[in-house]
Structure formats: structure tokens, C-alpha cells
Amino acid sequence: MSNQEDGRTRRVAVLKKLIIAFLICGILIPIVLCILLFIKVGQLQRQIDALSAKRQMSVASEPVMAQPKPESSVEEPEVLIRKEPYEEISQTETEPDQADAQENLTKVYLTFDDGPSSNTEAILDILALYDVKATFFVTGKEQERYLPLYQRIVEEGHTLGMHSYSHRYGEIYASKEQFVEDLNALQEFLYDTTGVWSRFYRFPGGSSNGVSEVPMAELTEYLTEENIFYLDWNVSCQDATGRNLRPQQIAANVTDHVGKYHTAVVLLHDAADKTSTVEALPLIIEEIQGTENMEFAPVDDEMTMVHHLEQQEK
């Protein structure tokens, strides 16, 4: 009986161990499977986010076609004009509510002076992410690292404007002849680099600058004779004041004022030391895109030009 009892005891002990093992497996296996499932779901979500971001970053408009360079000063060069869809609708074809919406619409023109720079690529990436077209008033920089940036500005549907070749006030404003020489050098350089004959100009310091040895009215008259449009600004982000502004303050300097105008021309700077401006750009875009009756547009020759000089004379 003793041997039988010992055998029975051993069998019971083995059976208990098997039951405990099955219970442990029954608990651990679902837990492990859940952990693996969560990891897999996380990986898939990251892949989806990456694909979505990549798709958004790839949004860009059709490349700007190269414009033929004028053979002489008499013949005017062609310029590619980008019209907003509503501009092609005549007033007689517009419904009353659409006409009211147009009357209350604020068109926001983001303009970047002084580039290209080490921040230009980041600015272009942000504009592409939000599908916003802007305007770059550039200077003449022939270094190899900058040349692709001029081309990218054009290819992604932004307006290429001129901001003087040298940006040296003492030289370009010393005489009308030196101003014209600087202007021609930049216009030729941009055409050779991008195939676009730019017809938009922003004076360094604006048309109301007080440093020019030449009457600014004489220089604006010359631009008009050459079929070149000059443009100042009525909203400034204040990133060139010398103060170290935070991105939130730079953004507020824009978003607090654009609603005052039907044509809001915003002055920002594309320079190596303007990282806060780059960081403020998404804040500016998101606020304006989320505001009713506001839309972004690149500069073209059908917009209302903002001129400081004319405002001073009134």
C-alpha cells in the first residue's frame, strides 16, 4: 500500500505542476501577444504618419516656365501671371454672397527679404508643407550653395523678386547710374540662374528710406519706365529691429495686423540669423489659414501695390 500511495502522490504532484504550467501559459501568452500587437500597431502608425508627412511635403505647384529675355529695352519681357480662381469671374457672373465675400477678403502676401540664406530651405519646406505661395525679394549671391535655392523658389511656384544685387546702401543709392547698374546686374543674374526675367523690386530700406542720394521719386519713375513693379509693405513682423524676439511675438506682430487691410503685404526676413522667424512661420500660417476671409497669394502685377512713398505724399 505504501508503494501505491507513493506512486499516487507523485502522479498528483506531476498533475498539479502541469495544471499550474498550463495556467501560467494561459496568462502569459495573451499578455505577450498583446504586447507584440501594440508594438506592431505603433510601427504601422509611425509608417502612416511618415507617408502622410511625405505626401504633404511633396505638394508643389507646377514649375514656372522660363520667360524669354527681351531683346531690347523697347520690347517688354513676358511674365507668368498666376491668377487666383475668383479673379477670373466677372462681376456680372458673381452671385451677391460671393461678391460680399470678395469685398471682405484679405489677401496676405508673405514676402521674404535678403535671401537666399542658410534658412531658405527650411522656409521653403514649411511653405510646401502648408501649400502656401510666397514672394522672395532676393539679392545676388553667386556662391554654389545658393544657386539651387533660386531655382527651387521658382520651381515651387513662388514669386522671384529683386532686392538689389549688393544690398549696399552707400553704393546703390549713390547715383541713379549706380542704382541702374546694380538692378541690371541682379536681373541678368536671376535670368541666367533661373530662366525668369523678374519684374518685381523692393528697395533696400523701402521706397521711403532716408539714405538715398537720389530722389526716390526719380528711381520709382525709372522702374515704371522699365515695366518693373516696386512693392513696400504694410505689416512687419519686426524681426529686423535688433531685438531678440521670440517666435510667438514675431507671429503676433503679423497676425494682429493683417486683418486691417484688404491687401496685407507682410515683411519677413530670410537671413542666417533669423531662425526665430522660421520658427514663427508655421504659427503665422496656421492662424491665417484658420481665419475666415483670409488667403495667401504670391505677388503678381494685378495686385494692389503698397507704396510708402505715395502714402507719404498724400
Buried (B, 14 or more C-beta within 10 A) or exposed (E): EEEEEEEEEEEEEEEEEEEEEEEEEEEEEEEEEEEEEEEEEEEEEEEEEEEEEEEEEEEBBEEBEEBEBBEEEEEEBEBEEBEBEEEEEEEEEBEEEEEEBBEEBBBBBBBBBBBBBBBBBBBBEBBBBBBBBBBBBBBBBEEEEBBBBBBBBBBBBBBBBBBBBBBBBEBBBBEBEBBBBBBEBBBBBBBEBBBBBBBBBBBBBBBBBEEBEBEBEEBBEBBEEBEBBBBBBBBBBBBBEEEEBEBEBBBBBBBEBBBEBEBBBBBBBBBEEBEBBBBBBBBBBEBBBEBEEBBBBBBBEEBEBBBBBBEEEE
